[in-house]
């Protein structure tokens, strides 16, 4: 067959992810704190973007000159208890107008098409609210480890500026080494051992490898290790849990042969095999319970008292509260949402100067386009989050009214079909975002649970609500009537939940609840301790 060249025309459709669309998708899956960090970077590199503080001089001048395009990404939406979702009134929408150009972004009242980041590209206007009491980053204490005060002339001081540097476990051990050890060779070995301590206080490295590295024998490493193990806190530099507890008992002179036998059989203690432990330790019931109480008083992780990680508070992205009329109000946390302005007046002024410079003119055009796309992306992100959150509240109204027992089974497709969006959009909205409700702080993903069929053929039950029922049943069981997995299955089926025994076992293990045999041993031991007291 002869080879030849020819020119063909073909027509087809394909989805092209433009840089602007990629930016919108990226912003959609960020939470409010990550979004604020991203916007700070854009403000630093785009001269046409300005931060909207709401009451600063720049905002007042902009309002007076009326030459700034403002895109607010905060708003609220109401959920009616009787009818479900209630849209905003027609006169509540407004146009977002660029005062220095003829471009008009239609509001939700004029363009009812939904925003879909995967298929469509539109704009919607969210009703603004002022004076909403919201939980924000400004209401939460910021903790740090930076010592010293603020710079001279600072009017405000954060709590982190008054906190002293916390001493680490390594520093604490090195201080003791400098006092207790005088031999240079021993100090060198001890310093290497201290460097091998993990955050819990255990020796994480290999002694044989350390001996080869330092060019010495294992016996010398062991000898120095025993000296360092007598440092404060007791139990530090242990190689396992048994050695850690033994070091602490030896520090208080309680490591007798009976206690040593108990330490060597911690696995039996974990299984609550008290009868076997009495034989191994050669003690009676009273002595065994005293020994167990002493074990419980020890610290299995002595190093954590020095190096505690700073816990960052979770800041909600969405706030749900009860309105004065009894309806649910869904609103974005405006305290953590960034607000930006596009300074078209500055663009018009600078473009006149740079009109003869082609590169400068192209740069200004790119900055203006990037700023406009950013503000629109922020606006559409807020609209989409409100729409998804409002539908979640509507479909999970029973949870907000009565609690976890009334949590309905819900999947991403249910929300996507209800609001006319793609499942991937709903997934991005609900990822890594938290909502503050009258019942606590939850991740948006929490409200999506699988379904468990009803025994009577009625409405299915949420897997999360079934887990809660299992935990409630086990918490309420009597010491002399421990519920087995089969018995829990019978009780749930009598309550209308069609569930298998292996599912109950899986949920129980996910809740970190031991088996019925272990619970029976634990409660028997607790009852014996209570009777002795």
Secondary structure, 3 states (H helix, E strand, C coil): CCCCCCCCCCCCCCCCCCHHHHHHHHHHCCCHHHHHHHHHHHHHHCCCEEECCCCCHHHHHHHHHCCEEEECCCCEEEEECCCEECCCCHHHCCCEECCCCCCEECCCCCCCCCCCCCCCCCCCCCCCCCCCCCCCHHHCCCCCCCCCCCCCCCCCCCHHHHCCCCCCHHHHHHHHHHHHCCCHHHHHHHHHHHHCECCCCEECCCHHHHHHHHCCCHHHHHHHHHHHCCCCCCCCCECCHHHHHHHHHHHCCCCCHHHHHHHHCHHHHHCCCHHHHHHHHCCCHHHHHHHHHHHHCCCCCHHHHCCCCCCCCCCCCEEEEECCCCCEEEEECCCCCCCEEEEHHHHHHHHHHCCCCHHHHHHHHHHHHHHHHHHHHHHHHHHHHHHHHHHHHHHCHHHHHHCHHHCCCCCHHHHHHHHCCCHHHHHHHHCCCEEEECCEEEEHHHHCCCEECECCCCCCEEHHHHHHHHHHHHHCCECCECCCHHHHHHHHHHCCECCCHHHHHHHHHHCCCCCHHHHHHHHHHHHHHHHHC
